[in-house]
């Protein structure tokens, strides 16, 4: 059996489950009624989506898509579509202490409680003080252009809280994240 053919049977099984669940969550999140739901339900579905997407970034063809984005798309789009979304996933996965998006925070002390220099620490050090990245997207369901910013921490001290909501806002930032994730994922869909 030629294992260089993509996807392999194992990958196909994983991709089918991941894509189906992500697309279901995408439809839910992009619906305005989603934002009227309980904060815990929203948070659970949002964080599940980031987790699915972060796992999909391990699929070799997705890595190639991210590399193409670096060359052919606006500045920072590939970094947002890979590193920033993985950062969000890592925060909510490694520090599952919160019940809603706006409450999620970390600081240098918490991030490095076990060992300094791991992925979250590296991400913050790499992007510390970088300028915000502005985006906009069209929402056909409400017929409006939505504007948002992705912000990077200005400080990284032992006790200075870095709130996830200050990096990516819950409603606008998450909708944008889902749109970009879906665009990247769609590059691997034949039909």
N, C-alpha and C positions, 0 to 999 in steps of 0.2 A: 504494500500500500504506500502510495506517495504522500508523505506527510507535509510536503511543501504546498499542496493545494489548500487554499483557504476558502471557506473555513473547514477545519477538520470536523469529524462527527462530534467530538466533545465540544469544540468551539461553537458549532452550530446549535447544539442543545443549550449551551449557556447563553449564546446570543439571542436565541428565540425567547427564552424566559426573560432576559434582561430587557430586550426591546419591547416585548409585549407589556411588561409592567411599567416601563418608563413611559411608553405612549399613553397608557391608561392614566397615569399620574399627570402627564402633560395636559391631556384633555381636561382633567379636573382642575388643575391649577390655572389654566388659561380662561376658565369660566368665571365670570364675576361673582357667581354665588359661592364659589370656593372661599372668597375673602370675607364672607359673612359667617363662616363656620367657626367653631370653637378653636381657640389658639393652639391647643394641644393637638387637635386633629390636623390643622394646617402644618404645624411644626413636624409632626410625625411623617406626613406625606412628603414634605419638602426635603427633610433630611434623608428619607429613604431614596429619593430621586438622586440626590448628590452622591449617595453611596453606590447606587447602580451605575451612574455615569463614571465615577472614579474607577470602578472595576472594569468598565468597558475600555477605559484608556489603556489598560494592559494588553488589549488586543492589538497585535502588530500593525494591521492596516490602519487602525486609528492613530497610531503613533506617526505614521506617514502623513496622514491628513493634517495633524498638528504641525509637522515640519513644512508642509505646503502653505499653511496659513501664515507662517513666519515670513514667507517670501512674497506671497500674493495678496494678503489682506492688510487692512490698516494696522498701524503700530499697536502692539499690545494685545491684539485679538487672540493670537495663539497662546499667549501667557494667561490671559483671562480664561480661555477655553480649556486650559490644562492646569496650570499651577494654582490659579486662584480658586477654581472649583474644587481641586483636590485639597487645598488648604481648608475650605469650608467643610468638606467631608471629614477631614482629619480632626478639626476642632470638635464637631458634634459627635464623632465616633469615640475619640479619646477622652473627652470630657462630657459624658452624658448626664450632666447634673441639672439640666435646664428643661423647662416644660414649654417654653415659647421662644421664638426667634429673638425678640427684643431683650431677653434676659441673658443671652449667651455672651460670656466674656472670658477672657484669659489674661494672664499677665506673665511676665518673665519667670516669676517664681513657680507658678503652676505649670507652665509649659515645660520647664526644666526640672520638675520635681524628681524625676527618675534619672535623667541624663541630659546634659546639654548637647546641642548640635544635631538633634534629630530633625525630622522634616518640618515641623511647625516652626521651630526655632530658626532653621535655615531660611525658610520662606520669609519670615518677618525681617530677619537681618538683610536679606537680599532686597526687599522692597521698602524698607524703612525710609520714610521721608520722600518717597517718590510722588510725583504729582498725580492728582486724580485723573481718571480716564473717563471721558464723557461719552455717553451713548444715547441713542434714541431708537425707538421702534414704533411701528404702526400697529395699533390694536383695532383690527377690523370689527370686532364685536361691539365696541363702543365708539368706533369711528373717531379715534383721536391718536395723536402722536404723543408718546410718553418719553420723557427725558429723565435721565438718571446719571449718577456718577458712581464709579467704583473708586473707593478711597483706600489709601494705604496708611498704616499707623505712622504717626508723627513721633511717638515716643515708645520706647521699649524698656521699661524699668521694672524692677522687682515687684512693685506694688501698683503700678499704673495699669488700670483695667483697659483692655482693648475690647470693645464691644463689636460683635459681628454686625449688628445693625448699622454701625458707623462705617463699615467696609462695604457692605451690600445691604440696601434697604430690603425689608421683607417683601412688600408687594411689588414695587417696580423692579427692584434688583433681582428678585427671584423670577419674575416673569421674563426679564431679559436673559437671565441665566438659562432658563428652560428653552427659550428660543434658540440661543446659541448652541446649547447642548444638542438640541434636536437637529439643527443644521449640520453639525459635525457628524452626528450619528447617521443622518440620512445619506451621507456619502457612501455608506456601506450597504444600502438597501437597493436591491435590484428592481423590485416591484412595489 
